[in-house]
């Protein structure tokens, strides 16, 4: 492959832009997390560094770099360093297959606004997300600290448990699309045929699993302060800790983008035909890219909103929800979706599925559950 | 034996379906936080923005002057006697002829000192004063000290300035 071809340069530039956007959004997520937390608690939040405190992430980064970089005695030094690096690497790699937009033509070169359009796109996301747990596990193991190890083990078992339900929720989507490619999934949802309308149950399952995969409240057991001090990053300080926290915010943004891709039509937005007719294809595609990022940011807000609303689960509740709640539910969802496609009415099947589920639960409730004494 | 008939049976059955699904409660909780998200913050940005502490807050001491600008204090020492923390000390002096504009009575305080580290801001000096000379102002707090030299407030800091007179809400 010619390394200096226009296509290659355009791709490289695009990947650079995606990296910059991802990192910038992750940096500012820390600021907005604190601001949103403050607003939800009737406070003002950080407002000292620059106007409205918008230089706060910069100040935090400076603080992180200035702190002592501590490596505990008797820890496995190389693994201790590899942990946060791996976390960061896997967090950044996921964005490669997210389609940020349709094809654009600039200066005679036509290319996709997507890192790589592989035919196993969604499988790639899964693989990388599964790898992400290694960062936490290695960090916790190398710390030579039982709290870190406990946190790491919790993270690993939690991720494995919720990946199953997540995978089953995606299978229902794949039944529609017939392809693992994220591009194909998005193209199947154009003109408002978003998967959320066909898969409301699947979306709720996926959302809950995404919370668990990102180790966000109410599933942030790996860093549960009350029980585990800091969880897997107890022994970490300086920029290594910064990398772990940063990776969490990147994961939030990327999982928001993946959810937008799978359920909310990716770069589709209402009025796309009108914009194409008025301003040309390129403008329409870039507006679509903005729409995707907007959707992803909306999910980031939901992540934060939930974090400042809900307390943490107990660990057995977490495992119970994953194995006994979400996996049967997602299997039911797959069956309902398959049936809907078989009879050719997926939309009706989705609605009927939810109604039947709630009805069944209500009947079960009436028959077998002891009632409260009023 | 029952002492009253107000005993409540607290036996609990299983949770209802809605409670077991958690989702209705979660949505309710999120509605609450969203309501607070759009409500006004209660924060007061302290050093820049100060709260009104009420008309009878006991802050920094002030030695009042009368309308002609003469000091009211006659150095009777009742405030020093009343002070439970023994924070007040003074040296009395006799008024010379020609100083009637400066001092209201024939005796005045040549030195009047309040040790702000000892003072507990109880306001007993204010109550003891027969000449309505000393007050704890409601609008000014004693600022933070940076060294021990700043702790004792003399007349230079305590006596009222005629161009910025201290008025309480009730006096107006």
Interface residues (C-beta under 8 A of the other chain):
Chain A: X36 X38 X39 X40 X41 X42 X43 X44 X204 X305 X306 X308 X309 X310 X361 X362 X365 X369 X370 X371 X372 X373
Chain B: X9 X11 X12 X13 X14 X16 X17 X21 X23 X26 X29 X30 X32 X33 X34 X36 X37 X38 X39 X40 X41 X42 X43 X45
